[in-house]
């Protein structure tokens, strides 16, 4: 394994508290743990702080359109109480020059909210952001036009996510079918990759980790790339055991390094999970690091419970 070594982070003056005069919030009551009373509860939290706020609670099929409209109104802060995909969409639409974002934990995995606010319920996360948050620039990555801010899993392990979702929805026959397909695709070495113009290598899967949640990165200068070079179930078990008792980066089946850009290839489309969202990439895709992907209202440092 090639283990990256993190350089010390430069010191800087404390960030100033941003002035927030106008907030727009989008609430998906049907998402994860949000619930039907969330919009009213959110209005009450904002009213108690005498903030001019517009709270939108559209039907689930209108969420994407509503988020786009909310971004276009250019509030000082866009609050998102919804699932992982909606949080990722809001961050992508706002970008580094748009409104600040407060993505609250309202989904099932809540990767981005937990990285920013810790494992807090959404009411506590919102209060912490409003009362003590600062403006932070969050880095991330983009692959084949799709953004991610925590991690991207590429390759056969991503196929198990569909089986997991089917189990969660009680669709056991579908879960069995998807699990069997994932098992057939395992250990095929489908992924080929090259980092920063380097040599081409093969792997079972790849994980792209942003500086926001990487345990070994202190400077936001690149993505951490973990290539999983495993060829049997016993090697997967070994990696899982190493992850429980030590840093998984020390496993001999993991090749770990930094990269500012790279390419991945496969014989067919590449299954992927980007910040909890399941999708498929083309059989050839490029990824790159984005040093300032969007702005967030959050505490000054990432939370260790979200680190990888």
N, C-alpha and C positions, 0 to 999 in steps of 0.2 A: 504494500500500500504506500502511496505517496501522500504524506500527511501535510496539509498546509499549516504554516505558522503565521499567526496573526500579528501584525505590527501594532504598536501602541497607538491609541487614538490621540489625535491632537487635542489640546485643551482649548476651550473657547469660552466666551462670556455667556452667562445664562441668558436664555431666550426671553424676550419680553412677552408679557401677556397680551394677546391680540384683543383688539376692540371688536366686540360682536354686537351689532345693532339689530340685525335681521336674520332670522333662522327660518329655513324651510325644512320640514321633516316629512319623510315618506314611511308609512307603516304598512306592512303586509301582515294583517291579522291572522292569515291562514298559515303563516310560516312557523315551523319549528315550535318554539316555546313562547311566541308572542302573545296570542290570546285576543279575544274580542274586545276587552276593555283597555287595551294598551294605548290606543290613540288618545282616549280621555286622560289616562294617567300621564302620558307624555305632555299633553297640554297643561296639566296642572303643575308639573315640574317646571315648565318654562314660564308659566304665569307667576309662579312664586318668586321668580327671579326678575320679573318685570321686563321680559324680553319680547320684542315684537316677533311673533312666530306664526307661521302658516303650517298646519298639520294636515297632511293628505293621507287618506286611508282608502286607496282604490281597491277594486276587485283584483284578485290575483292575476287575471289575464291582462290587466291594465298597468301592472307594476312597471314594466320596462318603459312604456310610453310616459308614465308619470314621472319617473326618475329623469328622463330626458328633458321634460318640460320644467322640472324643478331646477335642474342645472342651468337651463337657459334664463331663468329669472335672476341669476347671479346673486344669491344670498351671501351673507358673510360666512354662514355655516350651513352645510347640508347634513342633516341627521338622517341616518338610514337604520330603520329597525325592521330587518328582514333576514333572508337567508344569505349564504355565502356568495351565491351568484349575483345577487342584487348589490351586495357590498362591493364586489369586484367591478361590476358595471359602473357604479357611482364613482369609484376611484378612477377608473379608466376615462370616463366622460369629463370629470373635473380636471384631471391632469395637473401639472405643476402651476398653471396660470389661472385655473378656475377656483371655485369656492373651496374652502376647507371642508373636510369631511369628518364626520363622527360615525363610523360604522359600529352599531351596537349589536350585541349578541342576540340574534333572534332566530337563528337557524339550528341545524343539527350538529355541525362540526365547529362553526364559529372560529375558524383559524385566524383570520385577520383581527376580529375583536379581541380574542384572547391574547394575541401578540401585543396589542396596543394597551389594553386595559386590565389584563390579568383575568383570572377566572371569576369575574364578578357578574351578578345578574345585571340586566340592562339598565335598571333604574340607578343602581350604584355606579355603573360605568358612565352614564350620562351626567350624574351629579359630579363625579370626579373630573370629567372633562370640562364642564361648565365652571366649576369652582376653582380648579387648580391646573387645568390643562394649558399647555403652550402650543404654539404652532410648530409642527415638526414636518420636515421634508422626508418622505418615505421613499426609499429606493425599491426597485423591483426588477422584473424581467418581462420580456415579451418573446413568445415563440409562435411562429406562423400567424402573426397578427393577434394572438390572444395574450392578454396580460396576466401576470400573477405577482403577488406581493409577499407571499410566504414560501410556497414550494410548488414544484411541478414534478409529478411522477410520470415517467414515460416507460412504456413497455408492458409486458404481461401482468405484473402485479396490479396495474390499473384495472384489469378485467374483473378482478374480484369485487370491485366496488359495485358493479351492477348486481352481482349476486347478493351482496350485503343489502342493497336498497330493496331488492325483491323480498328478502326475508323481513325487513323492517315493515313492508307493506302487507305482509302475510301471503305473498304469492309464492308458495313453496315450490310448485312445479317449475315456475320460471327461474327461481333461485337454483334449483338442481340443474336445470339446463345451462344456465350461465356459468355455474360453478364447474360443470363438466367441460365446457368450452375453455374456460380459463386454465384448467388443468392440462388440457391438450396443448395449449399454447406455451405452457411453462417450459423452461430450460431449452428453448430453441435457439438462443443467442441471436434473436431477431435484430437487435439494435446495433447499428454501427455509428460511430461518432468521431468527430475531430474537433479539438478545442483550440481556439486562437490560431488557426492555420496550421496546427501540428499534425502528427501522423494519424492515420485512421485506425481505430480500434473497435473491437466487438464487445458487447455486454448483454447480459440478460435484461437489464433495466437500468434506468438512470434517474437520479433525483437531483433536481436543481433547487438549491436552497438560497433564499435571499439573506442579506445581512441582517434583516429585521429579526430573524429567528435563529441564525446560525450561532452555535456556541463558540466557534473558533474565529469569528471575524469581529474585529472591533472597528475597522474602517470600512465605509461603504464604497468599495472600489470595484467590486466584481461579484459574480455569483459563485457560491460553493457548489461544485459538481461532484456527486458521488456516483461512480459507475459500479454496478453490482455484477461482478463476474462470477456467477454461480451456475453450476451444471447439474445439481441433484438436490433432492429433498433434504438430504443430510446436511448439505452446505447451507440451505435456508435455515434449518434448525440451529446450526452453529451460529449463524448471524443473529438469530433471534435471542439465543442464549447470551451471546456477547453483548447485545443491547441491554439485557437485563442486569448483567453483572459488571459491565464496564462501558467504555465509549465504543459504539459500534464501528467507529472509524478504524479501530485497531484490528478488525477482522481481516484476514488475508484475502477474502473475496471482495473487498472494497478498495477501489482505486479512487483516491480523493484529492482534488486540487481546486484551484481557482481558475476562472475563465471570464473574460469580458464578452466573448461571443463564441458560437460554435454551430456545428451542423449535426443533425441526426438523420440516419437513413434506415429504411426497413424494406422488406419485400412487399409489404402491404401497408395499409393505413396503420398509424401508431396510436394505440389506446393511451389516454392520458387523463390525469386528474390535476387540475389547476386550482389551488386554494379550495379544495373540496368539491369542485365542479367537474363532472365527468364529460369528456368529449373525445373526439378522434381527430388526429392530425393527418396531414398528407404523408405519403411514404417518404418524402424528403422535406425537412423543415429546418429553418434557421432560428436560433435564439440569440438574444443579446441582453446585456445588463443595462438597466435604466437608472442612472444615479439619482434623479429627482423625478419620481413617477407621479406623485401627487402630494398635497398638503393635508395634514391631519391635525385635529385638536385632541391632544392626548398628553399624558404624563411624559416627562422628558426622556425616559429610557424604556426599552422593551422589557417585558416581564419574563423571568427565567422559566416559568412553567410552560411557556410557548416555544422554548428553544429546542433545536435539534442538534 
